Amino acid sequence: KTLETSSVNRRANGFCILTDRVVRELRGQQLRVSLRLEQSDMVLSNGKRHLGVAPRGALLSECLRDVLAGKAGIPPDVTFVCNDGFRVEAHKFVLAARSGALRAAVSGAFGVAQEISVNPEVRGETFKKLAAFCYTDEVSFASPEEAQHMMHAANFYGVERLQSLCEDHIAQTFTPENAPYAFVLASTVGAEDL
């Protein structure tokens, strides 16, 4: 009688369950499985613990970052022209999915290139970061002032999650120097928590 010991991955309900040890008698009729689960075998998912291993493959935000960078072979079908001459190329389907205001702005036929003027109060660099956020759900700010400009743009274009992140950043970096502008901005965009 020969025994074989190995680690095996099995799929159940979309999760990978790692069995620590499978012991099988090759010529017999019995299958004996021994499981030893460790705390390290637990993976957090949405705040809940489940058995499993981390999923493989790229995150959606990574794939969309490649689309934005032109690495996915999907050419942009809309160009936003900013008042300062800055041009931002993007994909209508991504922007339309993130905001009703952007959906209305890109309402022309998908796949048909078009140019759209950006709100004159929104700087080109700010709109570029807003568009990138629509793809990646990530944003960083070099200063509280940049977050304030972004919050104004996010409010104008109806990107609520970005506006909320801007609000949080402004609240965390609140100083006497930026307080007046922050208060005016908060009342303008209806940010009552700020």
C-alpha positions, 0 to 999 in steps of 0.5 A, spaced: 500 500 500 502 506 497 500 513 501 500 520 497 500 526 501 499 533 497 496 540 498 490 540 493 486 546 491 478 545 490 473 550 488 466 551 492 461 556 490 467 561 487 471 560 493 478 556 493 478 552 499 485 550 501 486 543 504 492 542 508 493 535 507 490 529 502 491 522 504 489 517 499 490 509 499 492 508 492 489 501 491 484 501 496 477 503 496 477 508 502 479 516 501 481 519 507 482 526 508 485 530 514 484 538 514 488 542 519 486 549 519 490 555 521 488 562 523 492 564 517 488 560 512 482 565 513 482 571 508 478 577 510 472 579 505 468 585 506 469 584 513 467 577 514 472 571 514 472 565 510 476 560 508 480 561 502 486 564 498 487 570 495 483 571 488 488 571 482 488 576 476 488 583 476 483 588 479 478 591 475 481 598 477 488 595 474 484 593 468 481 600 467 488 603 469 490 600 463 484 602 458 486 609 460 493 609 459 492 606 452 495 599 454 488 595 452 487 597 445 481 600 446 482 607 443 478 613 447 472 616 444 471 622 447 476 628 448 475 633 454 477 640 452 479 645 458 479 652 458 487 652 460 488 648 453 489 642 457 486 636 453 483 629 457 482 623 452 477 618 455 472 613 454 465 614 454 462 608 457 467 609 463 465 616 465 457 614 463 458 609 468 460 613 474 456 619 473 449 622 471 452 628 469 458 625 465 453 620 462 449 626 459 455 630 457 458 624 453 451 622 450 453 621 443 453 615 440 458 610 443 465 609 439 464 615 435 469 620 437 467 627 440 470 633 443 467 636 449 468 643 453 469 642 460 466 647 465 471 653 465 472 653 472 475 646 472 482 646 471 485 641 466 489 637 471 483 637 476 479 634 470 484 629 468 485 627 476 477 626 476 477 622 469 482 618 472 478 617 478 472 614 474 477 609 472 481 607 478 477 609 484 483 612 487 485 619 488 491 623 492 492 630 493 498 634 493 495 639 498 488 641 501 487 646 495 488 641 490 482 637 494 478 643 494 478 644 487 477 637 486 471 637 490 468 643 486 469 639 480 466 632 483 460 636 485 459 639 478 460 633 475 456 629 480 462 624 482 459 623 489 464 618 491 470 623 489 466 629 493 466 625 499 473 623 499 475 630 498 471 632 503 474 627 508 481 630 506 479 637 507 477 636 514 483 632 515 488 638 513 483 643 515 488 649 517 486 657 519 489 658 512 485 654 508 478 655 513 475 661 509 475 657 502 473 651 505 467 654 508 465 657 502 466 651 498 462 647 503 456 652 503 457 652 495 457 644 494 452 643 500 457 639 504 454 640 511 459 635 514 465 639 512 
